[in-house]
Amino acid sequence: MVRQTAVFGDVGYRARAEVARANVSNINAANAIEALGCYYALKQNKGQGDARVRGSEKLRGKANFDFKTLCKPGFYVSQPMRMGTGQALLALGLVRAQGERFNAFTCTAFGHEFVNACCGDDGALLEELVQWAQRGDSVDRLKGPVSGLLSPLQVLPAQARALLSRRIDAELSPASGGLRRAAIRGWVRARHAKPEAVFDWAERPDEIDPEHWNDLHYGALFFQVQDAAYDVLNAVEQHMAVLSTQRFELGSVLPERISTHITHLRAMARLFLDNPQRQRTDPVASTFCHECVDPDSSSLLASLVSRDGRVLRLQGKDILPGGAFQHQVLEVDTGQVVIEAQAALPAWISHRVGRLHRLDLDLQGQLSAWLTPAPAVAIEEVSL
């Protein structure tokens, strides 16, 4: 995604300068180029969704549009991928700015070098995009190689991958304070190389020091509690969806499904609180988990619903639908949680670890193969 965002940003910035009379901001221009990349990816994938692509519903059936149309509100998703890349672009030295506002970003020399490496043609494709935006031509007038430049499904050229990999290595060096991330990177590489290896939190890998490993375990135990809490709220929502009143009174007899999820939540929260290996205590996480072990189910539900407020809301002793309530029964889960077999990472570990893993695979040109669906296996709960 860094490749696409850098190209989007560079093209967006230059295109905005060319079409300034149309009052197009940097953000709108970059969003437009991102939408174009996802449009090409969906065409390449014959409309099928992919974890690297957004807007499959918004872009379905769109054709013969121009740059100005791409920039219009509502043409593409309201939360583009660009929104989550600001810190990474700055940290990798691809852009410079006062603060982290995308409108203030300007491409650095390294950023231009990286984009040119992505293009592989000294910027000819980039210039074609700028000219296309300026002329207001239909998307059909763009040449085929442009789709390869922008599509998130395309593998980075080797030169671009090497540039970015060297920059990341520099950021993860001891001199840059990146020891922990470097250790994680080495560990996930080893896990990916031997995905069949059995994982056990009790067996710390050599790459990671004890304090760091305990922190990762502490986080995984908490994320496990968080997911169990979501399961309770989902069970309440599903129960209320079939009630004519769509209201659940605290103190009422709990349906078996809700009761089962509450019992599981208590067990996961107690596991978190009883962890003897933790090196620190997060007061917010501890407070939440103490609420989740409350022996009074009505009090426990009240705490969860009060924290939610969007899907479910609390009014006195009644749980009522919130603004995001699903007024229909969704598919009931089977009670078995599954995960892609090729994930190679333990369940509930920090999302940052997974993102670093995917970035590393992308830089090795292996991400597409890794994302290919594989047989699912049951997730084992995080234990002490």
RODO-2510 file (C-alpha; in nm, 4 decimals, decimal comma):
residues 384
     n   res          X          Y          Z
     1     m     0,0000     0,0000     0,0000
     2     v     0,2948     0,2357     0,0568
     3     r     0,3724     0,2183    -0,3168
     4     q     0,0190     0,3158    -0,4148
     5     t    -0,0033     0,5930    -0,1565
     6     a     0,3285     0,7444    -0,2616
     7     v     0,2201     0,7424    -0,6249
     8     f    -0,1249     0,8744    -0,5331
     9     g     0,0341     1,1518    -0,3319
    10     d     0,2841     1,2522    -0,5994
    11     v     0,0328     1,2357    -0,8823
    12     g    -0,2321     1,4012    -0,6683
    13     y    -0,0020     1,6890    -0,5763
    14     r     0,1118     1,7514    -0,9332
    15     a    -0,2341     1,6996    -1,0781
    16     r    -0,3789     1,9466    -0,8305
    17     a    -0,1268     2,2061    -0,9406
    18     e    -0,2293     2,1517    -1,3019
    19     v    -0,6014     2,1724    -1,2326
    20     a    -0,5932     2,4339    -0,9578
    21     r    -0,8508     2,6384    -1,1450
    22     a    -1,0965     2,3555    -1,0775
    23     n    -1,0425     2,4066    -0,7015
    24     v    -0,9221     2,0506    -0,6368
    25     s    -0,7379     1,9978    -0,3086
    26     n    -0,4395     1,7710    -0,2568
    27     i    -0,6597     1,5311    -0,0616
    28     n    -0,9317     1,5162    -0,3273
    29     a    -0,6752     1,4631    -0,6004
    30     a    -0,4977     1,1859    -0,4093
    31     n    -0,8295     1,0189    -0,3258
    32     a    -0,9157     1,0303    -0,6949
    33     i    -0,5932     0,8571    -0,7955
    34     e    -0,6465     0,5962    -0,5230
    35     a    -0,9981     0,5346    -0,6569
    36     l    -0,8524     0,4926    -1,0046
    37     g    -0,6053     0,2341    -0,8749
    38     c    -0,8840     0,0384    -0,7054
    39     y    -1,0952     0,0641    -1,0221
    40     y    -0,8145    -0,0998    -1,2195
    41     a    -0,7666    -0,3647    -0,9493
    42     l    -1,1364    -0,4563    -0,9549
    43     k    -1,1278    -0,4834    -1,3335
    44     q    -0,8211    -0,7058    -1,3092
    45     n    -0,9902    -0,9185    -1,0425
    46     k    -1,3200    -0,9347    -1,2356
    47     g    -1,5075    -0,7503    -0,9635
    48     q    -1,3996    -0,9803    -0,6819
    49     g    -1,3044    -0,8198    -0,3515
    50     d    -0,9524    -0,8245    -0,2092
    51     a    -0,8020    -0,7149     0,1213
    52     r    -0,5906    -0,4585    -0,0653
    53     v    -0,8827    -0,2971    -0,2483
    54     r    -1,1645    -0,0693    -0,1361
    55     g    -1,4754     0,0581    -0,3112
    56     s    -1,5985    -0,2623    -0,4745
    57     e    -1,9601    -0,1481    -0,4265
    58     k    -1,9019     0,2191    -0,5036
    59     l    -1,7011     0,1525    -0,8196
    60     r    -1,9204    -0,1262    -0,9569
    61     g    -2,0553    -0,0332    -1,2993
    62     k    -1,8556     0,2917    -1,3221
    63     a    -1,7063     0,3685    -1,6651
    64     n    -1,6085     0,6555    -1,8957
    65     f    -1,5344     0,8889    -1,6032
    66     d    -1,2721     1,1615    -1,6012
    67     f    -1,0459     1,3052    -1,3328
    68     k    -1,2966     1,5699    -1,2260
    69     t    -1,5615     1,3024    -1,1742
    70     l    -1,3155     1,0970    -0,9686
    71     c    -1,2705     1,3965    -0,7385
    72     k    -1,6415     1,4370    -0,6642
    73     p    -1,7609     1,3511    -0,3112
    74     g    -1,9381     1,0169    -0,3021
    75     f    -1,7693     0,8709    -0,6099
    76     y    -1,5359     0,6654    -0,3934
    77     v    -1,5350     0,5494    -0,0292
    78     s    -1,5573     0,7982     0,2577
    79     q    -1,2526     0,6472     0,4333
    80     p    -0,9820     0,5895     0,1713
    81     m    -0,6626     0,3992     0,2457
    82     r    -0,4724     0,7275     0,2242
    83     m    -0,6106     0,8259     0,5655
    84     g    -0,4044     0,5593     0,7413
    85     t    -0,0723     0,6244     0,5711
    86     g     0,0336     0,9692     0,6911
    87     q     0,2684     0,8555     0,9679
    88     a     0,4261     0,5866     0,7499
    89     l     0,4946     0,8267     0,4624
    90     l     0,6643     1,0702     0,7000
    91     a     0,8569     0,8027     0,8919
    92     l     0,9920     0,6483     0,5721
    93     g     1,1029     0,9872     0,4426
    94     l     0,8816     0,9729     0,1330
    95     v     0,7274     1,3113     0,2152
    96     r     0,7978     1,6127     0,4331
    97     a     0,5533     1,8421     0,6078
    98     q     0,4902     2,0575     0,9106
    99     g     0,2699     1,8176     1,1062
   100     e     0,0846     1,5201     0,9618
   101     r    -0,1806     1,6875     0,7444
   102     f    -0,1872     1,5339     0,3987
   103     n    -0,2553     1,8691     0,2316
   104     a     0,0806     1,9904     0,3646
   105     f     0,2814     1,6943     0,2305
   106     t     0,5455     1,7491    -0,0346
   107     c     0,7415     1,4684    -0,1960
   108     t     1,1059     1,4354    -0,0868
   109     a     1,3944     1,3450    -0,3154
   110     f     1,3694     0,9890    -0,1852
   111     g     0,9958     0,9944    -0,2502
   112     h     1,0527     1,0947    -0,6133
   113     e     1,3210     0,8261    -0,6456
   114     f     1,0814     0,5639    -0,5089
   115     v     0,7940     0,6700    -0,7363
   116     n     1,0229     0,6653    -1,0402
   117     a     1,1368     0,3159    -0,9414
   118     c     0,7704     0,2122    -0,9257
   119     c     0,7135     0,3559    -1,2731
   120     g     1,0303     0,2042    -1,4149
   121     d     1,0408     0,4616    -1,6941
   122     d     1,1860     0,7822    -1,5461
   123     g     0,8383     0,9195    -1,4791
   124     a     0,6769     0,8903    -1,8229
   125     l     0,3672     0,7163    -1,6834
   126     l     0,3432     0,9729    -1,4063
   127     e     0,3504     1,2519    -1,6611
   128     e     0,0810     1,0756    -1,8627
   129     l    -0,1434     1,0731    -1,5550
   130     v    -0,0840     1,4435    -1,4935
   131     q    -0,1655     1,5279    -1,8545
   132     w    -0,4754     1,3072    -1,8437
   133     a    -0,5991     1,4896    -1,5332
   134     q    -0,5328     1,8265    -1,6943
   135     r    -0,7109     1,7455    -2,0213
   136     g    -1,0200     1,5965    -1,8594
   137     d    -1,0151     1,2883    -2,0828
   138     s    -1,2177     0,9740    -2,0168
   139     v    -1,0445     0,6986    -1,8216
   140     d    -1,0579     0,4887    -2,1378
   141     r    -0,7915     0,7148    -2,2913
   142     l    -0,5301     0,6053    -2,0375
   143     k    -0,2865     0,3447    -2,1649
   144     g    -0,2625    -0,0082    -2,0244
   145     p     0,0649     0,0324    -1,8297
   146     v    -0,1021     0,2895    -1,6028
   147     s    -0,3172     0,0169    -1,4472
   148     g    -0,0038    -0,1765    -1,3551
   149     l     0,1397     0,1329    -1,1891
   150     l    -0,1679     0,2070    -0,9768
   151     s    -0,3332    -0,1281    -0,9063
   152     p    -0,2749    -0,2414    -0,5451
   153     l    -0,2711    -0,5993    -0,6746
   154     q     0,0475    -0,5521    -0,8752
   155     v     0,3824    -0,6527    -0,7259
   156     l     0,6304    -0,3710    -0,6755
   157     p     0,9170    -0,3648    -0,9255
   158     a     1,2336    -0,5163    -0,7772
   159     q     1,4164    -0,1822    -0,7716
   160     a     1,1357    -0,0137    -0,5777
   161     r     1,1158    -0,3019    -0,3302
   162     a     1,4905    -0,2835    -0,2727
   163     l     1,4766     0,0927    -0,2111
   164     l     1,1967     0,0655     0,0411
   165     s     1,3464    -0,2379     0,2111
   166     r     1,6776    -0,0568     0,2653
   167     r     1,4948     0,2414     0,4114
   168     i     1,2976     0,0187     0,6489
   169     d     1,6166    -0,1611     0,7529
   170     a     1,7671     0,1769     0,8400
   171     e     1,4596     0,2734     1,0433
   172     l     1,4762    -0,0571     1,2323
   173     s     1,8446    -0,0236     1,3180
   174     p     1,9541     0,0089     1,6829
   175     a     2,0703     0,3634     1,6103
   176     s     1,7130     0,4571     1,5165
   177     g     1,5612     0,2939     1,8240
   178     g     1,3944     0,0241     1,6191
   179     l     1,5200    -0,2810     1,8088
   180     r     1,1761    -0,4121     1,9009
   181     r     1,0340    -0,3809     1,5502
   182     a     1,3478    -0,5382     1,4060
   183     a     1,3077    -0,8297     1,6469
   184     i     0,9428    -0,8723     1,5463
   185     r     1,0396    -0,8621     1,1805
   186     g     1,2953    -1,1388     1,2284
   187     w     1,0502    -1,3494     1,4250
   188     v     0,7607    -1,3239     1,1775
   189     r     0,9980    -1,4111     0,8945
   190     a     1,0957    -1,7270     1,0807
   191     r     0,7288    -1,8063     1,1485
   192     h     0,6428    -1,7586     0,7824
   193     a     0,9255    -1,9881     0,6769
   194     k     0,7923    -2,2643     0,9054
   195     p     0,4134    -2,2090     0,9343
   196     e     0,3619    -2,5660     1,0528
   197     a     0,5606    -2,4988     1,3709
   198     v     0,3425    -2,5245     1,6823
   199     f     0,3087    -2,1927     1,8669
   200     d     0,3308    -2,1697     2,2449
   201     w     0,3459    -1,8474     2,4449
   202     a     0,5537    -2,0362     2,7026
   203     e     0,8329    -2,0776     2,4472
   204     r     0,9843    -1,7365     2,3817
   205     p     1,1661    -1,7069     2,0473
   206     d     1,5332    -1,6137     2,0615
   207     e     1,4723    -1,3012     1,8520
   208     i     1,2583    -1,1310     2,1193
   209     d     1,3701    -1,0315     2,4696
   210     p     1,1654    -1,1447     2,7745
   211     e     1,0153    -0,8035     2,8540
   212     h     0,9004    -0,7513     2,4953
   213     w     0,7585    -1,1054     2,4775
   214     n     0,5622    -1,0544     2,7986
   215     d     0,4222    -0,7278     2,6625
   216     l     0,3067    -0,9055     2,3461
   217     h     0,1450    -1,1780     2,5567
   218     y    -0,0221    -0,9162     2,7776
   219     g    -0,1688    -0,7485     2,4702
   220     a    -0,2900    -1,0758     2,3196
   221     l    -0,4677    -1,1664     2,6426
   222     f    -0,6461    -0,8305     2,6367
   223     f    -0,7472    -0,8487     2,2692
   224     q    -0,8938    -1,1897     2,3483
   225     v    -1,1098    -1,0294     2,6191
   226     q    -1,2102    -0,7527     2,3800
   227     d    -1,3318    -1,0010     2,1186
   228     a    -1,5212    -1,1989     2,3831
   229     a    -1,6973    -0,8761     2,4866
   230     y    -1,7957    -0,8125     2,1241
   231     d    -1,9401    -1,1637     2,1138
   232     v    -2,1623    -1,0856     2,4131
   233     l    -2,2888    -0,7631     2,2559
   234     n    -2,3489    -0,9376     1,9231
   235     a    -2,5473    -1,2103     2,0995
   236     v    -2,7666    -0,9492     2,2706
   237     e    -2,8199    -0,7674     1,9407
   238     q    -2,9181    -1,0923     1,7672
   239     h    -3,1628    -1,1776     2,0459
   240     m    -3,3253    -0,8334     2,0364
   241     a    -3,3603    -0,8411     1,6569
   242     v    -3,6251    -1,1159     1,6814
   243     l    -3,8209    -0,9535     1,9660
   244     s    -4,1305    -0,7566     1,8713
   245     t    -4,0412    -0,4893     2,1270
   246     q    -3,6686    -0,4905     2,0369
   247     r    -3,5930    -0,4276     2,4017
   248     f    -3,4152    -0,6370     2,6620
   249     e    -3,4690    -0,5688     3,0312
   250     l    -3,1728    -0,6142     3,2616
   251     g    -3,2526    -0,8773     3,5202
   252     s    -3,4530    -1,0878     3,2759
   253     v    -3,3689    -1,4542     3,2317
   254     l    -3,0707    -1,4709     2,9985
   255     p    -3,1059    -1,6742     2,6786
   256     e    -2,8573    -1,9612     2,6701
   257     r    -2,6509    -1,8071     2,3898
   258     i    -2,5984    -1,4801     2,5790
   259     s    -2,5249    -1,6636     2,9034
   260     t    -2,2669    -1,8848     2,7322
   261     h    -2,0837    -1,5840     2,5867
   262     i    -2,0862    -1,4068     2,9247
   263     t    -1,9336    -1,7124     3,0918
   264     h    -1,6610    -1,7191     2,8275
   265     l    -1,5983    -1,3455     2,8685
   266     r    -1,5537    -1,3844     3,2441
   267     a    -1,3030    -1,6642     3,1905
   268     m    -1,0988    -1,4593     2,9414
   269     a    -1,1026    -1,1498     3,1639
   270     r    -0,9945    -1,3531     3,4669
   271     l    -0,7094    -1,4988     3,2611
   272     f    -0,5927    -1,1463     3,1792
   273     l    -0,6123    -1,0287     3,5397
   274     d    -0,4364    -1,3385     3,6757
   275     n    -0,1418    -1,3236     3,4334
   276     p     0,1646    -1,3608     3,6611
   277     q     0,4134    -1,2728     3,3865
   278     r     0,2988    -0,9194     3,3098
   279     q     0,5655    -0,6539     3,3548
   280     r     0,3227    -0,3643     3,3759
   281     t    -0,0423    -0,2930     3,4433
   282     d    -0,2560    -0,0847     3,2106
   283     p    -0,5217     0,0830     3,4290
   284     v    -0,7745     0,1188     3,1453
   285     a    -0,7430    -0,2468     3,0429
   286     s    -0,7554    -0,3620     3,4044
   287     t    -1,0690    -0,1574     3,4765
   288     f    -1,2422    -0,3039     3,1729
   289     c    -1,1487    -0,6600     3,2689
   290     h    -1,2671    -0,6105     3,6270
   291     e    -1,6042    -0,5060     3,4820
   292     c    -1,6035    -0,8229     3,2710
   293     v    -1,5610    -1,0563     3,5703
   294     d    -1,8556    -0,9030     3,7569
   295     p    -2,0592    -1,1977     3,8940
   296     d    -2,3794    -0,9969     3,8432
   297     s    -2,4699    -1,0514     3,4766
   298     s    -2,7028    -0,7502     3,4699
   299     s    -2,4261    -0,5212     3,5945
   300     l    -2,1804    -0,6738     3,3464
   301     l    -2,4208    -0,6204     3,0546
   302     a    -2,4931    -0,2657     3,1670
   303     s    -2,1205    -0,1860     3,1646
   304     l    -2,0708    -0,3309     2,8157
   305     v    -2,3743    -0,1559     2,6675
   306     s    -2,2756     0,1754     2,8282
   307     r    -1,9338     0,1456     2,6649
   308     d    -2,0973     0,0651     2,3293
   309     g    -2,3726     0,3232     2,2859
   310     r    -2,3798     0,2862     1,9072
   311     v    -2,5333    -0,0530     1,8339
   312     l    -2,6947    -0,0925     2,1754
   313     r    -2,7779     0,1769     2,4290
   314     l    -2,8860     0,1755     2,7905
   315     q    -3,1988     0,3536     2,9143
   316     g    -3,2639     0,2856     3,2785
   317     k    -3,2832    -0,0929     3,3079
   318     d    -3,3613    -0,1447     2,9401
   319     i    -3,1184    -0,2242     2,6590
   320     l    -3,2479    -0,0534     2,3436
   321     p    -3,1342    -0,0377     1,9789
   322     g    -2,8734     0,2252     1,9010
   323     g    -2,8153     0,4076     1,5747
   324     a    -2,6102     0,1229     1,4231
   325     f    -2,8456    -0,1572     1,5347
   326     q    -2,9067    -0,4299     1,2739
   327     h    -3,2840    -0,4726     1,2575
   328     q    -3,2534    -0,8227     1,1180
   329     v    -3,1175    -1,1568     1,2250
   330     l    -2,7700    -1,2124     1,0874
   331     e    -2,6134    -1,5503     1,0248
   332     v    -2,5601    -1,7221     1,3578
   333     d    -2,2032    -1,8265     1,4290
   334     t    -2,1266    -2,1914     1,4971
   335     g    -1,9209    -2,1208     1,8056
   336     q    -1,5932    -2,2073     1,6307
   337     v    -1,3538    -1,9285     1,5495
   338     v    -1,1416    -1,9790     1,2402
   339     i    -0,8319    -1,8205     1,0969
   340     e    -0,6465    -1,8541     0,7701
   341     a    -0,3969    -2,1366     0,8041
   342     q    -0,1225    -1,9389     0,6368
   343     a    -0,1371    -1,6504     0,8868
   344     a     0,1661    -1,7938     1,0727
   345     l     0,1004    -1,5622     1,3678
   346     p    -0,0607    -1,6408     1,7037
   347     a    -0,4218    -1,5397     1,7507
   348     w    -0,4986    -1,1997     1,9032
   349     i    -0,1448    -1,0685     1,8761
   350     s    -0,1144    -0,6933     1,8132
   351     h    -0,2432    -0,5811     1,4730
   352     r     0,0855    -0,3956     1,4251
   353     v     0,2678    -0,7287     1,4127
   354     g     0,0368    -0,8504     1,1381
   355     r     0,0826    -0,5300     0,9399
   356     l     0,4611    -0,5525     0,9628
   357     h     0,4346    -0,9136     0,8480
   358     r     0,2238    -0,8184     0,5441
   359     l     0,4576    -0,5323     0,4565
   360     d     0,7537    -0,7685     0,4691
   361     l     0,5735    -1,0176     0,2433
   362     d     0,4853    -0,7374     0,0017
   363     l     0,8497    -0,6311    -0,0185
   364     q     0,9426    -0,9914    -0,0988
   365     g     0,6756    -1,0094    -0,3708
   366     q     0,4909    -1,2835    -0,1791
   367     l     0,1803    -1,1020    -0,0529
   368     s    -0,0588    -1,2154    -0,3278
   369     a     0,0260    -1,5809    -0,2700
   370     w    -0,0134    -1,5377     0,1063
   371     l    -0,3568    -1,3751     0,0666
   372     t    -0,4861    -1,6624    -0,1472
   373     p    -0,7592    -1,8393     0,0554
   374     a    -0,6407    -2,1515     0,2326
   375     p    -0,8083    -2,4124     0,4543
   376     a    -0,9199    -2,2667     0,7851
   377     v    -0,8148    -2,3984     1,1229
   378     a    -0,9548    -2,3379     1,4692
   379     i    -0,7951    -2,0632     1,6751
   380     e    -0,6528    -2,1732     2,0074
   381     e    -0,7257    -1,9424     2,2978
   382     v    -0,4400    -1,7442     2,4476
   383     s    -0,3364    -1,9037     2,7747
   384     l    -0,0899    -1,8302     3,0502
***
